[in-house]
Protein backbone atom coordinates (compact mmCIF):
# COMPACT_ATOMS: atom_id res chain seq x y z
CA UNK A 1 0.00 0.00 0.00
CA UNK A 2 2.55 2.56 1.13
CA UNK A 3 6.04 2.67 2.66
CA UNK A 4 4.86 5.08 5.35
CA UNK A 5 3.41 3.95 8.66
CA UNK A 6 -0.32 3.30 8.83
CA UNK A 7 -1.64 4.16 12.29
CA UNK A 8 -4.92 2.56 13.39
CA UNK A 9 -6.61 4.53 16.17
CA UNK A 10 -9.49 2.72 17.83
CA UNK A 11 -11.41 3.04 21.11
CA UNK A 12 -11.96 -0.19 23.04
CA UNK A 13 -14.48 -0.57 25.85
CA UNK A 14 -14.29 -4.06 27.35
CA UNK A 15 -13.85 -5.57 23.89
CA UNK A 16 -10.26 -6.83 23.78
CA UNK A 17 -11.29 -10.07 22.08
CA UNK A 18 -12.69 -8.16 19.12
CA UNK A 19 -9.61 -5.95 18.92
CA UNK A 20 -7.31 -8.96 18.81
CA UNK A 21 -9.16 -10.25 15.77
CA UNK A 22 -9.16 -6.77 14.19
CA UNK A 23 -5.40 -6.56 14.66
CA UNK A 24 -4.87 -9.93 13.02
CA UNK A 25 -7.12 -9.23 10.03
CA UNK A 26 -5.79 -5.71 9.38
CA UNK A 27 -2.24 -7.06 9.38
CA UNK A 28 -3.23 -9.73 6.89
CA UNK A 29 -5.05 -7.22 4.65
CA UNK A 30 -2.45 -4.48 4.29
CA UNK A 31 0.46 -6.75 3.39
CA UNK A 32 3.93 -5.28 3.84
CA UNK A 33 2.77 -1.92 5.14
CA UNK A 34 4.06 -1.02 8.60
CA UNK A 35 0.97 -0.88 10.82
CA UNK A 36 0.79 0.36 14.38
CA UNK A 37 -2.28 0.38 16.61
CA UNK A 38 -3.22 3.07 19.11
CA UNK A 39 -5.84 1.63 21.45
CA UNK A 40 -7.76 3.98 23.73
CA UNK A 41 -8.91 2.04 26.79
CA UNK A 42 -12.24 3.73 27.39
CA UNK A 43 -12.76 1.76 30.59
CA UNK A 44 -10.16 4.14 32.09
CA UNK A 45 -7.97 1.27 33.24
CA UNK A 46 -10.71 -0.88 34.76
CA UNK A 47 -10.69 -3.58 32.06
CA UNK A 48 -8.26 -6.26 33.25
CA UNK A 49 -8.15 -7.86 29.78
CA UNK A 50 -6.14 -4.88 28.51
CA UNK A 51 -3.15 -6.59 30.10
CA UNK A 52 -3.30 -9.06 27.19
CA UNK A 53 -2.09 -6.27 24.90
CA UNK A 54 1.01 -5.50 26.94
CA UNK A 55 4.23 -6.47 25.22
CA UNK A 56 2.80 -6.31 21.69
CA UNK A 57 5.31 -4.36 19.63
CA UNK A 58 2.70 -2.91 17.27
CA UNK A 59 0.16 -1.87 19.93
CA UNK A 60 0.16 1.17 22.20
CA UNK A 61 -2.54 1.44 24.85
CA UNK A 62 -3.63 4.89 26.01
CA UNK A 63 -5.61 5.13 29.24
CA UNK A 64 -7.60 8.33 29.79
CA UNK A 65 -8.35 9.33 33.39
CA UNK A 66 -12.05 8.59 32.99
CA UNK A 67 -14.52 7.20 30.46
CA UNK A 68 -14.66 9.64 27.55
CA UNK A 69 -17.26 7.99 25.36
CA UNK A 70 -16.69 6.65 21.89
CA UNK A 71 -16.25 9.96 20.03
CA UNK A 72 -13.99 11.73 22.49
CA UNK A 73 -11.90 8.61 22.98
CA UNK A 74 -11.01 8.75 19.28
CA UNK A 75 -10.05 12.42 19.55
CA UNK A 76 -8.01 11.67 22.68
CA UNK A 77 -6.07 9.06 20.76
CA UNK A 78 -5.52 11.31 17.76
CA UNK A 79 -4.31 14.24 19.83
CA UNK A 80 -1.92 11.95 21.68
CA UNK A 81 -0.55 10.67 18.38
CA UNK A 82 -0.43 13.81 16.26
CA UNK A 83 2.85 15.23 17.60
CA UNK A 84 4.88 12.21 16.50
CA UNK A 85 3.56 11.19 13.09
CA UNK A 86 5.53 11.79 9.92
CA UNK A 87 4.05 13.88 7.12
CA UNK A 88 3.64 10.87 4.83
CA UNK A 89 2.00 8.65 7.43
CA UNK A 90 -1.63 7.59 7.15
CA UNK A 91 -3.98 7.66 10.15
CA UNK A 92 -7.08 5.46 10.16
CA UNK A 93 -9.86 5.73 12.72
CA UNK A 94 -12.21 2.78 13.09
CA UNK A 95 -14.26 0.75 15.54
CA UNK A 96 -12.61 -2.31 17.06
CA UNK A 97 -15.70 -4.52 17.06
CA UNK A 98 -15.57 -5.60 13.38
CA UNK A 99 -18.43 -3.47 12.08
CA UNK A 100 -15.79 -1.38 10.33
CA UNK A 101 -14.40 -4.16 8.17
CA UNK A 102 -10.60 -4.61 8.17
CA UNK A 103 -10.62 -5.39 4.45
CA UNK A 104 -11.82 -1.84 3.76
CA UNK A 105 -8.73 -0.25 5.33
CA UNK A 106 -6.83 -1.03 2.14
CA UNK A 107 -9.57 0.62 0.05
CA UNK A 108 -9.64 3.80 2.14
CA UNK A 109 -5.88 4.22 2.06
CA UNK A 110 -5.88 3.46 -1.66
CA UNK A 111 -8.38 6.27 -2.23
CA UNK A 112 -5.98 8.68 -0.52
CA UNK A 113 -2.98 7.59 -2.52
CA UNK A 114 -4.70 7.40 -5.89
CA UNK A 115 -6.80 10.55 -5.65
CA UNK A 116 -4.38 12.80 -3.80
CA UNK A 117 -7.09 13.58 -1.24
CA UNK A 118 -6.26 14.53 2.36
CA UNK A 119 -9.24 12.57 3.69
CA UNK A 120 -11.19 9.44 2.76
CA UNK A 121 -14.42 8.51 4.56
CA UNK A 122 -16.30 5.22 4.43
CA UNK A 123 -19.80 5.76 2.99
CA UNK A 124 -22.19 3.15 4.29
CA UNK A 125 -23.91 1.11 1.59
CA UNK A 126 -25.67 -1.38 3.86
CA UNK A 127 -26.18 -1.99 7.57
CA UNK A 128 -26.58 -5.09 9.71
CA UNK A 129 -28.24 -3.65 12.80
CA UNK A 130 -31.69 -4.44 14.14
CA UNK A 131 -34.87 -3.19 12.48
CA UNK A 132 -35.45 -0.75 15.34
CA UNK A 133 -32.02 0.80 14.85
CA UNK A 134 -32.48 1.09 11.09
CA UNK A 135 -35.87 2.80 11.49
CA UNK A 136 -34.41 5.26 14.01
CA UNK A 137 -31.47 5.86 11.67
CA UNK A 138 -33.76 6.72 8.74
CA UNK A 139 -35.64 9.29 10.83
CA UNK A 140 -32.35 10.70 12.10
CA UNK A 141 -31.00 11.11 8.57
CA UNK A 142 -34.14 12.95 7.50
CA UNK A 143 -33.96 15.26 10.53
CA UNK A 144 -30.23 15.82 10.05
CA UNK A 145 -30.78 16.70 6.41
CA UNK A 146 -33.60 19.12 7.25
CA UNK A 147 -31.61 20.93 9.95
CA UNK A 148 -28.16 21.01 8.38
CA UNK A 149 -28.66 20.53 4.64
CA UNK A 150 -26.16 17.65 4.77
CA UNK A 151 -26.82 13.97 4.16
CA UNK A 152 -25.00 11.74 6.63
CA UNK A 153 -24.06 8.23 5.56
CA UNK A 154 -20.76 7.83 7.36
CA UNK A 155 -19.29 7.35 10.81
CA UNK A 156 -15.86 7.14 12.40
CA UNK A 157 -14.29 4.91 9.75
CA UNK A 158 -11.92 7.20 7.87
CA UNK A 159 -8.35 7.55 6.68
CA UNK A 160 -6.42 10.78 6.41
CA UNK A 161 -2.94 11.97 5.68
CA UNK A 162 -0.96 12.89 8.77
CA UNK A 163 -0.34 16.46 7.62
CA UNK A 164 -4.09 16.99 7.23
CA UNK A 165 -4.69 15.57 10.70
CA UNK A 166 -2.03 17.86 12.19
CA UNK A 167 -3.67 20.89 10.58
CA UNK A 168 -7.20 20.15 11.80
CA UNK A 169 -7.24 18.04 14.97
CA UNK A 170 -7.22 21.04 17.33
CA UNK A 171 -10.47 22.32 15.82
CA UNK A 172 -12.91 22.69 18.75
CA UNK A 173 -15.72 20.87 16.95
CA UNK A 174 -13.83 17.63 17.45
CA UNK A 175 -14.53 18.01 21.16
CA UNK A 176 -18.24 17.79 20.32
CA UNK A 177 -18.36 14.96 17.78
CA UNK A 178 -15.58 13.38 15.74
CA UNK A 179 -17.62 11.78 12.96
CA UNK A 180 -19.74 14.79 11.97
CA UNK A 181 -16.79 17.19 12.27
CA UNK A 182 -15.07 15.15 9.56
CA UNK A 183 -18.01 16.09 7.33
CA UNK A 184 -18.33 19.68 8.53
CA UNK A 185 -14.74 20.77 7.93
CA UNK A 186 -14.19 21.95 4.33
CA UNK A 187 -11.59 19.50 3.04
CA UNK A 188 -11.41 17.65 -0.29
CA UNK A 189 -12.79 14.25 0.62
CA UNK A 190 -13.05 10.88 -1.10
CA UNK A 191 -16.16 8.88 -0.19
CA UNK A 192 -15.52 5.14 -0.42
CA UNK A 193 -18.53 2.78 -0.46
CA UNK A 194 -18.17 0.31 2.42
CA UNK A 195 -20.72 -2.15 3.76
CA UNK A 196 -21.20 -2.38 7.51
CA UNK A 197 -19.83 -5.65 8.91
CA UNK A 198 -20.85 -7.89 11.80
CA UNK A 199 -19.43 -7.74 15.29
CA UNK A 200 -16.53 -10.10 15.95
CA UNK A 201 -17.66 -10.90 19.50
CA UNK A 202 -20.14 -9.88 22.18
CA UNK A 203 -23.05 -7.49 21.79
CA UNK A 204 -23.31 -3.76 21.29
CA UNK A 205 -23.59 -1.72 24.49
CA UNK A 206 -25.27 1.18 22.70
CA UNK A 207 -28.77 1.74 24.12
CA UNK A 208 -31.59 3.70 22.42
CA UNK A 209 -30.80 6.54 24.84
CA UNK A 210 -27.15 6.44 23.76
CA UNK A 211 -28.12 6.45 20.09
CA UNK A 212 -30.31 9.53 20.54
CA UNK A 213 -27.60 11.30 22.53
CA UNK A 214 -25.05 10.50 19.82
CA UNK A 215 -27.43 11.84 17.16
CA UNK A 216 -27.76 15.12 19.04
CA UNK A 217 -23.99 15.40 19.42
CA UNK A 218 -23.60 14.88 15.67
CA UNK A 219 -25.62 18.06 15.10
CA UNK A 220 -23.50 20.23 17.39
CA UNK A 221 -20.71 20.98 14.87
CA UNK A 222 -23.45 22.34 12.59
CA UNK A 223 -24.86 24.74 15.22
CA UNK A 224 -24.12 27.82 13.12
CA UNK A 225 -25.79 26.35 10.06
CA UNK A 226 -28.83 25.25 12.07
CA UNK A 227 -29.07 28.72 13.64
CA UNK A 228 -29.06 30.34 10.18
CA UNK A 229 -31.81 28.01 8.97
CA UNK A 230 -33.83 28.70 12.11
CA UNK A 231 -33.36 32.45 11.57
CA UNK A 232 -34.64 32.19 8.00
CA UNK A 233 -37.63 30.16 9.16
CA UNK A 234 -38.34 32.66 11.94
CA UNK A 235 -38.13 35.55 9.46
CA UNK A 236 -40.49 33.91 6.97
CA UNK A 237 -43.01 32.85 9.63
CA UNK A 238 -42.79 36.27 11.29
CA UNK A 239 -43.51 37.97 7.97
CA UNK A 240 -46.44 35.61 7.45
CA UNK A 241 -47.76 36.37 10.93
CA UNK A 242 -47.48 40.11 10.26
CA UNK A 243 -49.28 39.70 6.93
CA UNK A 244 -52.04 37.68 8.60
CA UNK A 245 -52.44 40.41 11.23
CA UNK A 246 -52.77 43.08 8.53
CA UNK A 247 -55.28 40.88 6.69
CA UNK A 248 -57.28 40.54 9.88
CA UNK A 249 -57.31 44.31 10.29
CA UNK A 250 -58.51 44.74 6.73
CA UNK A 251 -61.32 42.26 7.26
CA UNK A 252 -59.99 39.66 4.85
CA UNK A 253 -61.19 36.92 7.20
CA UNK A 254 -64.62 38.53 7.51
CA UNK A 255 -66.19 40.44 10.36
CA UNK A 256 -66.03 37.36 12.58
CA UNK A 257 -62.86 35.35 11.90
CA UNK A 258 -63.48 31.65 12.36
CA UNK A 259 -61.46 28.53 13.03
CA UNK A 260 -59.42 28.84 9.83
CA UNK A 261 -58.08 32.24 10.81
CA UNK A 262 -57.31 31.02 14.32
CA UNK A 263 -55.42 28.05 12.89
CA UNK A 264 -53.36 30.37 10.67
CA UNK A 265 -52.39 32.57 13.61
CA UNK A 266 -51.63 29.68 15.94
CA UNK A 267 -49.57 27.85 13.31
CA UNK A 268 -47.53 30.85 12.24
CA UNK A 269 -47.09 32.02 15.82
CA UNK A 270 -45.85 28.60 16.95
CA UNK A 271 -43.37 28.34 14.10
CA UNK A 272 -42.15 31.88 14.69
CA UNK A 273 -41.64 31.45 18.44
CA UNK A 274 -40.00 28.05 18.11
CA UNK A 275 -37.62 29.26 15.41
CA UNK A 276 -36.81 32.44 17.31
CA UNK A 277 -35.97 30.53 20.47
CA UNK A 278 -33.81 28.18 18.40
CA UNK A 279 -31.92 31.11 16.90
CA UNK A 280 -31.26 32.69 20.30
CA UNK A 281 -30.14 29.47 21.96
CA UNK A 282 -27.96 28.26 19.10
CA UNK A 283 -26.45 31.67 18.41
CA UNK A 284 -25.61 32.19 22.08
CA UNK A 285 -24.02 28.77 22.36
CA UNK A 286 -22.10 29.15 19.13
CA UNK A 287 -20.83 32.63 20.05
CA UNK A 288 -19.65 31.43 23.45
CA UNK A 289 -17.98 28.33 22.03
CA UNK A 290 -16.25 30.34 19.30
CA UNK A 291 -14.96 32.86 21.80
CA UNK A 292 -13.42 30.15 23.96
CA UNK A 293 -12.26 27.92 21.11
CA UNK A 294 -9.38 30.10 19.90
CA UNK A 295 -7.97 30.69 23.37
CA UNK A 296 -4.58 29.06 23.64
CA UNK A 297 -4.52 27.80 20.02
CA UNK A 298 -0.93 27.74 18.77
CA UNK A 299 0.59 26.38 15.57
CA UNK A 300 1.22 22.63 15.97
CA UNK A 301 4.78 21.47 16.52
CA UNK A 302 6.16 17.98 16.43
CA UNK A 303 9.25 16.46 17.86
Secondary structure, DSSP 4 states (H G I P E B T S, - for coil): --SS-EEEEEEESS-HHHHHHHHHHHHHHSTTS-EEEEEEETTTT--GGGGGGTT-TTEEEE--SS---HHHHHHHHHHHHGGG--TT-EEEE--SSSSS-THHHHHHHHHHHHH--SEEEEEES---S-HHHHHHHHHHHHHHHHHHS----EEEEEEEEHHHHHHHTT-GGGGT-HHHHHHHS---EEEEEE-----SSS-----HHHHHHHHHHHHHTTHHHHHHHHHHHHHHHHHHHHHHHHHHHTTTT-SS--HHHHHHHHHHHHHHHHHHHHHHHHHHHHHHHHHHHTTT-------
